[in-house]
């Protein structure tokens, strides 16, 4: 490797080349032969005021997501965009799914099943949400949830738990609120990716 190229490589790495000997880290202003380095720039994240317009309500819960759960977050966001709805609809959808299934696409759970509830939102075929195959399709189940959300007058201006409860009619209506911060963080992270 020639001396000029070695100096360039070392200077980009933050090291100095002095008389054939490598020296330790150098200040950025000492770099002489540095070449421009491409830097990835992430698109702007959605505005927090849009994601959580009422602030979070109550104590917030958080779970670490595995690859399947992250894929389901991305599917919910994609379905929300496809439906032409804003980021807030994705926050409500993800928070609802976090409460209902921890973002896992639930199949039949035997005796542990809540009636015939399935999928990301624990939707029930017997309640008209669709067939078991449809409900366990993340795009379909999200679209079905969003269709219900759009029928709620003023959902955009409601606290998350009220909007989610109006669609879901849960036995635990206030439970959705605990997932609002994590849902907003996930939308902020994945909306533009």
KEKEZA-426945 format. One record per atom (N, C-alpha, C): residue in one letter; z, x, y; atom name. Coordinates in steps of 0.1 Angstrom, whole numbers. Layout:
N
{"A",{Z,X,Y},"CA"};
...
END
This chain:
193
{"X",{0,9,-12},"N"};
{"X",{0,0,0},"CA"};
{"X",{0,9,12},"C"};
{"X",{-9,6,22},"N"};
{"X",{-10,15,33},"CA"};
{"X",{2,12,43},"C"};
{"X",{5,22,52},"N"};
{"X",{17,21,60},"CA"};
{"X",{16,9,70},"C"};
{"X",{5,6,75},"N"};
{"X",{4,-5,85},"CA"};
{"X",{7,-19,77},"C"};
{"X",{1,-20,66},"N"};
{"X",{3,-32,58},"CA"};
{"X",{18,-33,54},"C"};
{"X",{24,-22,49},"N"};
{"X",{38,-22,45},"CA"};
{"X",{47,-26,57},"C"};
{"X",{44,-21,69},"N"};
{"X",{52,-24,81},"CA"};
{"X",{51,-39,84},"C"};
{"X",{39,-44,82},"N"};
{"X",{37,-59,85},"CA"};
{"X",{45,-67,75},"C"};
{"X",{44,-64,62},"N"};
{"X",{51,-71,52},"CA"};
{"X",{66,-70,54},"C"};
{"X",{71,-58,57},"N"};
{"X",{85,-56,59},"CA"};
{"X",{90,-63,72},"C"};
{"X",{82,-63,82},"N"};
{"X",{86,-69,95},"CA"};
{"X",{87,-84,93},"C"};
{"X",{78,-90,86},"N"};
{"X",{79,-105,83},"CA"};
{"X",{92,-108,75},"C"};
{"X",{95,-99,66},"N"};
{"X",{108,-101,58},"CA"};
{"X",{120,-97,66},"C"};
{"X",{119,-92,78},"N"};
{"X",{130,-89,87},"CA"};
{"X",{136,-75,84},"C"};
{"X",{128,-66,78},"N"};
{"X",{132,-53,75},"CA"};
{"X",{124,-43,83},"C"};
{"X",{130,-31,86},"N"};
{"X",{123,-21,94},"CA"};
{"X",{118,-10,84},"C"};
{"X",{107,-4,88},"N"};
{"X",{102,8,80},"CA"};
{"X",{102,19,90},"C"};
{"X",{111,29,86},"N"};
{"X",{113,40,95},"CA"};
{"X",{110,53,88},"C"};
{"X",{100,60,92},"N"};
{"X",{97,73,86},"CA"};
{"X",{96,73,71},"C"};
{"X",{91,63,64},"N"};
{"X",{90,63,50},"CA"};
{"X",{102,57,43},"C"};
{"X",{112,53,51},"N"};
{"X",{125,48,45},"CA"};
{"X",{127,34,49},"C"};
{"X",{131,25,40},"N"};
{"X",{134,11,44},"CA"};
{"X",{148,11,51},"C"};
{"X",{148,4,62},"N"};
{"X",{161,2,69},"CA"};
{"X",{165,-13,67},"C"};
{"X",{177,-16,71},"N"};
{"X",{182,-30,70},"CA"};
{"X",{175,-40,79},"C"};
{"X",{181,-51,80},"N"};
{"X",{175,-62,89},"CA"};
{"X",{173,-57,103},"C"};
{"X",{163,-62,109},"N"};
{"X",{160,-59,123},"CA"};
{"X",{159,-72,131},"C"};
{"X",{161,-71,144},"N"};
{"X",{161,-82,153},"CA"};
{"X",{146,-86,154},"C"};
{"X",{144,-99,157},"N"};
{"X",{130,-104,158},"CA"};
{"X",{122,-97,169},"C"};
{"X",{129,-93,179},"N"};
{"X",{121,-86,190},"CA"};
{"X",{116,-72,186},"C"};
{"X",{121,-67,175},"N"};
{"X",{117,-54,170},"CA"};
{"X",{104,-54,162},"C"};
{"X",{100,-66,158},"N"};
{"X",{88,-67,149},"CA"};
{"X",{76,-65,157},"C"};
{"X",{68,-55,153},"N"};
{"X",{56,-51,160},"CA"};
{"X",{44,-56,154},"C"};
{"X",{42,-55,141},"N"};
{"X",{30,-59,134},"CA"};
{"X",{30,-72,127},"C"};
{"X",{39,-81,131},"N"};
{"X",{41,-94,124},"CA"};
{"X",{29,-103,125},"C"};
{"X",{25,-109,115},"N"};
{"X",{15,-119,115},"CA"};
{"X",{21,-133,116},"C"};
{"X",{14,-142,122},"N"};
{"X",{19,-156,123},"CA"};
{"X",{21,-162,109},"C"};
{"X",{32,-169,107},"N"};
{"X",{35,-175,94},"CA"};
{"X",{34,-190,96},"C"};
{"X",{28,-196,86},"N"};
{"X",{26,-211,86},"CA"};
{"X",{40,-217,84},"C"};
{"X",{43,-227,91},"N"};
{"X",{56,-234,90},"CA"};
{"X",{53,-249,88},"C"};
{"X",{59,-254,77},"N"};
{"X",{57,-269,74},"CA"};
{"X",{65,-277,84},"C"};
{"X",{59,-287,90},"N"};
{"X",{66,-295,100},"CA"};
{"X",{66,-309,94},"C"};
{"X",{78,-315,92},"N"};
{"X",{79,-328,87},"CA"};
{"X",{77,-338,98},"C"};
{"X",{70,-349,94},"N"};
{"X",{68,-360,103},"CA"};
{"X",{81,-366,108},"C"};
{"X",{80,-372,120},"N"};
{"X",{93,-377,126},"CA"};
{"X",{99,-387,116},"C"};
{"X",{112,-387,116},"N"};
{"X",{119,-397,107},"CA"};
{"X",{121,-410,115},"C"};
{"X",{122,-421,108},"N"};
{"X",{124,-433,116},"CA"};
{"X",{137,-433,124},"C"};
{"X",{137,-440,135},"N"};
{"X",{148,-441,144},"CA"};
{"X",{160,-448,137},"C"};
{"X",{171,-441,138},"N"};
{"X",{184,-447,131},"CA"};
{"X",{187,-461,137},"C"};
{"X",{184,-463,150},"N"};
{"X",{187,-476,156},"CA"};
{"X",{179,-487,149},"C"};
{"X",{167,-483,145},"N"};
{"X",{158,-493,137},"CA"};
{"X",{163,-495,123},"C"};
{"X",{168,-485,117},"N"};
{"X",{173,-485,103},"CA"};
{"X",{186,-493,102},"C"};
{"X",{195,-490,111},"N"};
{"X",{209,-496,111},"CA"};
{"X",{212,-502,125},"C"};
{"X",{205,-513,128},"N"};
{"X",{207,-519,142},"CA"};
{"X",{221,-524,145},"C"};
{"X",{228,-528,135},"N"};
{"X",{242,-533,137},"CA"};
{"X",{253,-523,134},"C"};
{"X",{249,-511,130},"N"};
{"X",{259,-501,125},"CA"};
{"X",{263,-505,111},"C"};
{"X",{269,-496,104},"N"};
{"X",{274,-500,91},"CA"};
{"X",{286,-508,91},"C"};
{"X",{288,-516,81},"N"};
{"X",{299,-525,81},"CA"};
{"X",{308,-522,69},"C"};
{"X",{320,-519,71},"N"};
{"X",{329,-515,60},"CA"};
{"X",{328,-501,55},"C"};
{"X",{335,-498,44},"N"};
{"X",{334,-485,38},"CA"};
{"X",{321,-484,31},"C"};
{"X",{315,-472,32},"N"};
{"X",{302,-469,26},"CA"};
{"X",{303,-462,13},"C"};
{"X",{295,-466,3},"N"};
{"X",{294,-459,-10},"CA"};
{"X",{282,-450,-10},"C"};
{"X",{282,-441,-20},"N"};
{"X",{271,-432,-21},"CA"};
{"X",{270,-428,-36},"C"};
{"X",{258,-427,-41},"N"};
{"X",{256,-421,-55},"CA"};
{"X",{245,-411,-54},"C"};
{"X",{246,-401,-63},"N"};
{"X",{236,-391,-64},"CA"};
{"X",{225,-397,-73},"C"};
{"X",{212,-395,-68},"N"};
{"X",{201,-401,-75},"CA"};
{"X",{194,-392,-85},"C"};
{"X",{190,-397,-96},"N"};
{"X",{182,-389,-105},"CA"};
{"X",{167,-391,-102},"C"};
{"X",{158,-385,-110},"N"};
{"X",{144,-386,-107},"CA"};
{"X",{139,-401,-108},"C"};
{"X",{144,-408,-118},"N"};
{"X",{139,-422,-119},"CA"};
{"X",{144,-430,-107},"C"};
{"X",{156,-429,-103},"N"};
{"X",{161,-436,-91},"CA"};
{"X",{153,-432,-78},"C"};
{"X",{150,-420,-77},"N"};
{"X",{142,-415,-65},"CA"};
{"X",{128,-421,-66},"C"};
{"X",{122,-422,-78},"N"};
{"X",{109,-428,-79},"CA"};
{"X",{110,-442,-75},"C"};
{"X",{121,-449,-79},"N"};
{"X",{122,-463,-75},"CA"};
{"X",{124,-465,-60},"C"};
{"X",{131,-456,-53},"N"};
{"X",{132,-456,-39},"CA"};
{"X",{118,-455,-33},"C"};
{"X",{110,-446,-38},"N"};
{"X",{96,-444,-33},"CA"};
{"X",{87,-456,-35},"C"};
{"X",{89,-463,-47},"N"};
{"X",{82,-475,-50},"CA"};
{"X",{86,-487,-41},"C"};
{"X",{99,-488,-38},"N"};
{"X",{103,-498,-28},"CA"};
{"X",{97,-496,-14},"C"};
{"X",{97,-483,-10},"N"};
{"X",{91,-480,3},"CA"};
{"X",{76,-483,3},"C"};
{"X",{69,-479,-8},"N"};
{"X",{55,-481,-8},"CA"};
{"X",{52,-496,-8},"C"};
{"X",{60,-504,-15},"N"};
{"X",{57,-519,-15},"CA"};
{"X",{60,-525,-2},"C"};
{"X",{70,-520,5},"N"};
{"X",{74,-524,19},"CA"};
{"X",{62,-522,28},"C"};
{"X",{57,-509,28},"N"};
{"X",{46,-506,36},"CA"};
{"X",{34,-515,33},"C"};
{"X",{31,-517,20},"N"};
{"X",{20,-525,16},"CA"};
{"X",{21,-539,21},"C"};
{"X",{33,-544,21},"N"};
{"X",{36,-558,26},"CA"};
{"X",{35,-558,42},"C"};
{"X",{33,-546,48},"N"};
{"X",{32,-546,63},"CA"};
{"X",{45,-548,70},"C"};
{"X",{56,-545,63},"N"};
{"X",{70,-547,69},"CA"};
{"X",{75,-534,74},"C"};
{"X",{85,-535,84},"N"};
{"X",{90,-523,90},"CA"};
{"X",{101,-516,81},"C"};
{"X",{105,-504,85},"N"};
{"X",{115,-496,78},"CA"};
{"X",{128,-504,75},"C"};
{"X",{132,-513,84},"N"};
{"X",{144,-521,82},"CA"};
{"X",{143,-529,69},"C"};
{"X",{132,-535,66},"N"};
{"X",{130,-542,54},"CA"};
{"X",{132,-533,42},"C"};
{"X",{128,-521,43},"N"};
{"X",{130,-511,32},"CA"};
{"X",{145,-508,30},"C"};
{"X",{152,-507,42},"N"};
{"X",{166,-504,41},"CA"};
{"X",{173,-516,34},"C"};
{"X",{170,-528,38},"N"};
{"X",{176,-540,31},"CA"};
{"X",{173,-540,16},"C"};
{"X",{160,-537,13},"N"};
{"X",{156,-537,-1},"CA"};
{"X",{163,-526,-9},"C"};
{"X",{164,-514,-4},"N"};
{"X",{171,-503,-11},"CA"};
{"X",{186,-506,-13},"C"};
{"X",{192,-510,-2},"N"};
{"X",{206,-514,-3},"CA"};
{"X",{209,-525,-13},"C"};
{"X",{200,-534,-14},"N"};
{"X",{201,-545,-23},"CA"};
{"X",{200,-540,-37},"C"};
{"X",{190,-531,-40},"N"};
{"X",{188,-526,-53},"CA"};
{"X",{199,-516,-57},"C"};
{"X",{205,-509,-47},"N"};
{"X",{216,-500,-50},"CA"};
{"X",{228,-509,-55},"C"};
{"X",{230,-520,-49},"N"};
{"X",{241,-529,-53},"CA"};
{"X",{238,-536,-67},"C"};
{"X",{226,-540,-68},"N"};
{"X",{223,-548,-80},"CA"};
{"X",{221,-540,-93},"C"};
{"X",{215,-528,-91},"N"};
{"X",{212,-520,-103},"CA"};
{"X",{214,-505,-102},"C"};
{"X",{219,-500,-90},"N"};
{"X",{220,-486,-87},"CA"};
{"X",{206,-479,-88},"C"};
{"X",{196,-487,-84},"N"};
{"X",{182,-483,-84},"CA"};
{"X",{176,-479,-97},"C"};
{"X",{182,-486,-108},"N"};
{"X",{177,-484,-121},"CA"};
{"X",{170,-497,-125},"C"};
{"X",{159,-495,-132},"N"};
{"X",{150,-506,-135},"CA"};
{"X",{156,-512,-148},"C"};
{"X",{165,-522,-147},"N"};
{"X",{173,-527,-159},"CA"};
{"X",{164,-536,-168},"C"};
{"X",{165,-532,-180},"N"};
{"X",{159,-541,-190},"CA"};
{"X",{170,-550,-195},"C"};
{"X",{168,-557,-206},"N"};
{"X",{178,-566,-212},"CA"};
{"X",{190,-558,-217},"C"};
{"X",{202,-561,-212},"N"};
{"X",{214,-553,-215},"CA"};
{"X",{223,-560,-226},"C"};
{"X",{217,-570,-233},"N"};
{"X",{225,-576,-243},"CA"};
{"X",{237,-584,-237},"C"};
{"X",{249,-583,-243},"N"};
{"X",{260,-590,-238},"CA"};
{"X",{264,-586,-224},"C"};
{"X",{260,-574,-220},"N"};
{"X",{264,-569,-206},"CA"};
{"X",{255,-575,-196},"C"};
{"X",{244,-582,-199},"N"};
{"X",{235,-587,-190},"CA"};
{"X",{241,-599,-182},"C"};
{"X",{238,-600,-169},"N"};
{"X",{242,-611,-161},"CA"};
{"X",{232,-622,-163},"C"};
{"X",{234,-631,-173},"N"};
{"X",{224,-641,-177},"CA"};
{"X",{211,-634,-181},"C"};
{"X",{200,-637,-175},"N"};
{"X",{188,-630,-179},"CA"};
{"X",{183,-621,-168},"C"};
{"X",{192,-615,-160},"N"};
{"X",{188,-607,-149},"CA"};
{"X",{182,-594,-153},"C"};
{"X",{171,-590,-146},"N"};
{"X",{163,-578,-150},"CA"};
{"X",{159,-570,-138},"C"};
{"X",{155,-558,-140},"N"};
{"X",{148,-550,-129},"CA"};
{"X",{157,-544,-119},"C"};
{"X",{151,-539,-108},"N"};
{"X",{158,-533,-97},"CA"};
{"X",{167,-542,-89},"C"};
{"X",{164,-555,-89},"N"};
{"X",{171,-565,-81},"CA"};
{"X",{179,-575,-89},"C"};
{"X",{179,-573,-102},"N"};
{"X",{185,-583,-111},"CA"};
{"X",{180,-597,-109},"C"};
{"X",{167,-597,-109},"N"};
{"X",{160,-610,-107},"CA"};
{"X",{159,-617,-121},"C"};
{"X",{159,-630,-120},"N"};
{"X",{160,-638,-133},"CA"};
{"X",{147,-646,-135},"C"};
{"X",{141,-644,-147},"N"};
{"X",{129,-652,-150},"CA"};
{"X",{132,-667,-150},"C"};
{"X",{144,-671,-154},"N"};
{"X",{148,-685,-155},"CA"};
{"X",{150,-691,-141},"C"};
{"X",{151,-682,-130},"N"};
{"X",{152,-687,-117},"CA"};
{"X",{138,-686,-109},"C"};
{"X",{128,-683,-116},"N"};
{"X",{114,-683,-111},"CA"};
{"X",{110,-670,-104},"C"};
{"X",{117,-659,-106},"N"};
{"X",{113,-647,-100},"CA"};
{"X",{100,-641,-107},"C"};
{"X",{97,-645,-119},"N"};
{"X",{85,-639,-126},"CA"};
{"X",{89,-637,-140},"C"};
{"X",{79,-632,-148},"N"};
{"X",{81,-629,-162},"CA"};
{"X",{90,-616,-163},"C"};
{"X",{96,-614,-175},"N"};
{"X",{103,-601,-176},"CA"};
{"X",{95,-589,-174},"C"};
{"X",{82,-589,-178},"N"};
{"X",{73,-578,-175},"CA"};
{"X",{71,-576,-160},"C"};
{"X",{69,-587,-153},"N"};
{"X",{67,-586,-138},"CA"};
{"X",{80,-581,-131},"C"};
{"X",{91,-587,-135},"N"};
{"X",{104,-583,-128},"CA"};
{"X",{107,-569,-131},"C"};
{"X",{103,-563,-142},"N"};
{"X",{107,-549,-145},"CA"};
{"X",{96,-539,-139},"C"};
{"X",{86,-545,-132},"N"};
{"X",{77,-536,-125},"CA"};
{"X",{82,-534,-111},"C"};
{"X",{86,-522,-106},"N"};
{"X",{92,-520,-93},"CA"};
{"X",{84,-525,-82},"C"};
{"X",{71,-524,-82},"N"};
{"X",{63,-529,-71},"CA"};
{"X",{64,-544,-70},"C"};
{"X",{62,-551,-82},"N"};
{"X",{63,-565,-82},"CA"};
{"X",{76,-571,-78},"C"};
{"X",{87,-565,-83},"N"};
{"X",{100,-570,-80},"CA"};
{"X",{104,-568,-65},"C"};
{"X",{99,-557,-60},"N"};
{"X",{101,-554,-45},"CA"};
{"X",{94,-564,-37},"C"};
{"X",{81,-566,-41},"N"};
{"X",{73,-576,-34},"CA"};
{"X",{79,-590,-34},"C"};
{"X",{84,-594,-46},"N"};
{"X",{91,-607,-47},"CA"};
{"X",{103,-607,-38},"C"};
{"X",{111,-597,-38},"N"};
{"X",{123,-597,-29},"CA"};
{"X",{118,-598,-15},"C"};
{"X",{108,-590,-11},"N"};
{"X",{104,-590,3},"CA"};
{"X",{98,-604,7},"C"};
{"X",{91,-610,-3},"N"};
{"X",{86,-624,0},"CA"};
{"X",{98,-633,3},"C"};
{"X",{109,-632,-4},"N"};
{"X",{121,-640,-1},"CA"};
{"X",{127,-636,12},"C"};
{"X",{127,-623,15},"N"};
{"X",{132,-619,28},"CA"};
{"X",{124,-624,40},"C"};
{"X",{111,-624,39},"N"};
{"X",{103,-629,50},"CA"};
{"X",{105,-644,52},"C"};
{"X",{110,-651,42},"N"};
{"X",{112,-666,44},"CA"};
{"X",{126,-669,51},"C"};
{"X",{134,-658,53},"N"};
{"X",{146,-660,60},"CA"};
{"X",{144,-658,75},"C"};
{"X",{146,-669,82},"N"};
{"X",{144,-669,96},"CA"};
{"X",{154,-659,103},"C"};
{"X",{148,-650,111},"N"};
{"X",{156,-640,118},"CA"};
{"X",{162,-629,110},"C"};
{"X",{156,-626,98},"N"};
{"X",{162,-616,90},"CA"};
{"X",{163,-602,97},"C"};
{"X",{153,-600,106},"N"};
{"X",{153,-587,113},"CA"};
{"X",{165,-585,122},"C"};
{"X",{171,-596,126},"N"};
{"X",{183,-595,135},"CA"};
{"X",{196,-598,128},"C"};
{"X",{196,-599,115},"N"};
{"X",{208,-602,108},"CA"};
{"X",{215,-589,103},"C"};
{"X",{228,-589,101},"N"};
{"X",{234,-578,94},"CA"};
{"X",{228,-577,80},"C"};
{"X",{227,-565,75},"N"};
{"X",{221,-563,62},"CA"};
{"X",{226,-572,51},"C"};
{"X",{239,-573,50},"N"};
{"X",{246,-581,39},"CA"};
{"X",{242,-596,40},"C"};
{"X",{240,-601,52},"N"};
{"X",{236,-615,54},"CA"};
{"X",{222,-617,50},"C"};
{"X",{213,-608,53},"N"};
{"X",{199,-609,50},"CA"};
{"X",{197,-608,34},"C"};
{"X",{204,-598,29},"N"};
{"X",{203,-596,14},"CA"};
{"X",{209,-608,6},"C"};
{"X",{220,-613,11},"N"};
{"X",{227,-624,4},"CA"};
{"X",{218,-637,5},"C"};
{"X",{211,-639,16},"N"};
{"X",{203,-651,17},"CA"};
{"X",{192,-651,7},"C"};
{"X",{187,-639,4},"N"};
{"X",{176,-638,-7},"CA"};
{"X",{182,-639,-21},"C"};
{"X",{193,-631,-23},"N"};
{"X",{198,-629,-36},"CA"};
{"X",{208,-639,-41},"C"};
{"X",{215,-646,-33},"N"};
{"X",{225,-655,-36},"CA"};
{"X",{235,-650,-47},"C"};
{"X",{241,-639,-43},"N"};
{"X",{250,-632,-52},"CA"};
{"X",{264,-638,-52},"C"};
{"X",{271,-635,-63},"N"};
{"X",{285,-639,-64},"CA"};
{"X",{294,-630,-55},"C"};
{"X",{289,-618,-51},"N"};
{"X",{296,-609,-43},"CA"};
{"X",{288,-606,-30},"C"};
{"X",{287,-615,-21},"N"};
{"X",{278,-614,-9},"CA"};
{"X",{281,-603,0},"C"};
{"X",{293,-598,1},"N"};
{"X",{296,-587,10},"CA"};
{"X",{294,-573,5},"C"};
{"X",{291,-572,-8},"N"};
{"X",{289,-559,-15},"CA"};
{"X",{277,-551,-10},"C"};
{"X",{267,-558,-5},"N"};
{"X",{255,-551,-1},"CA"};
{"X",{258,-541,10},"C"};
{"X",{267,-545,19},"N"};
{"X",{270,-537,31},"CA"};
{"X",{273,-522,28},"C"};
{"X",{280,-520,17},"N"};
{"X",{285,-507,14},"CA"};
{"X",{274,-496,11},"C"};
{"X",{261,-501,10},"N"};
{"X",{250,-492,6},"CA"};
{"X",{241,-490,18},"C"};
{"X",{245,-495,30},"N"};
{"X",{235,-495,41},"CA"};
{"X",{232,-480,46},"C"};
{"X",{243,-472,47},"N"};
{"X",{240,-458,52},"CA"};
{"X",{232,-450,42},"C"};
{"X",{234,-451,29},"N"};
{"X",{226,-444,19},"CA"};
{"X",{212,-449,19},"C"};
{"X",{210,-462,20},"N"};
{"X",{197,-468,21},"CA"};
{"X",{189,-463,33},"C"};
{"X",{196,-463,45},"N"};
{"X",{190,-458,57},"CA"};
{"X",{186,-443,56},"C"};
{"X",{195,-436,50},"N"};
{"X",{192,-421,48},"CA"};
{"X",{180,-419,39},"C"};
{"X",{179,-427,28},"N"};
{"X",{167,-426,19},"CA"};
{"X",{154,-430,26},"C"};
{"X",{155,-441,34},"N"};
{"X",{143,-445,41},"CA"};
{"X",{139,-434,51},"C"};
{"X",{149,-429,58},"N"};
{"X",{146,-418,67},"CA"};
{"X",{140,-406,60},"C"};
{"X",{144,-403,48},"N"};
{"X",{139,-391,41},"CA"};
{"X",{125,-394,35},"C"};
{"X",{122,-406,30},"N"};
{"X",{110,-408,23},"CA"};
{"X",{100,-417,30},"C"};
{"X",{103,-423,41},"N"};
{"X",{93,-432,47},"CA"};
{"X",{80,-425,51},"C"};
{"X",{81,-413,56},"N"};
{"X",{69,-406,60},"CA"};
{"X",{64,-395,50},"C"};
{"X",{69,-396,38},"N"};
{"X",{65,-385,28},"CA"};
{"X",{54,-391,19},"C"};
END
